[in-house]
């Protein structure tokens, strides 16, 4: 018996890398993300994201991060996650999202699972809140207000996604630029969203569903029409 799968036809990717996708809208001042924390709301435009990415790339470079290195991202759903993730990519480094702990970082050390990922992934630096220290590598806590000439390369992985480690030690999967872009485009096309739609998500960006399914798919890689994402 031969099984046949039905679905939408794949189309050519509009971008080769995630940085190219961000650069394509770097001059736009339209709202992209709205971060809700209790009664406060922080919005992020495409232009803001581009500038933040440059600032984080400058900060990583100041801490010795170079093209080809790996940078761990320990941030809640925030402008700092977006900036440090794309900043690492713009530097030519590979971001490695880490699970952000539920309890306050000021009251605890880095979780053992995250420490295991740091060792396994051989990261050079960690983007994290100022409360994090003594992890054996450089901790970058904020961006630098400085322009940075981004490196665009299809050879640099888009990110490394680790499993939760709930049943065994966390294991990482290297996601290529082509795979990240293709997945985001396919999801975006299948949802058929328009610029009048507004997305709401509780998914953390360190999780692949939050990272690809929300942050990248719902806004970043659509060729025509963008939606606002509330997280």
VENHU-V202348 format. One record per run of one state. SS is the DSSP state (A for helix, B for strand, O for the rest). FROM is the first residue (numbers start at 0). TO is the last residue. If there is no record, write none. Layout:
SS_FROM_TO + SS_FROM_TO
This chain:
O_0_16 + A_17_22 + O_23_29 + B_30_36 + O_37_38 + B_39_44 + A_45_61 + O_62_68 + B_69_73 + O_74_77 + A_78_90 + O_91_92 + B_93_96 + O_97_103 + A_104_106 + O_107_110 + A_111_120 + O_121_123 + B_124_127 + O_128_136 + B_137_139 + O_140_157 + B_158_161 + O_162_170 + B_171_174 + O_175_175 + A_176_190 + O_191_196 + B_197_199 + O_200_206 + A_207_219 + O_220_226 + B_227_229 + O_230_230
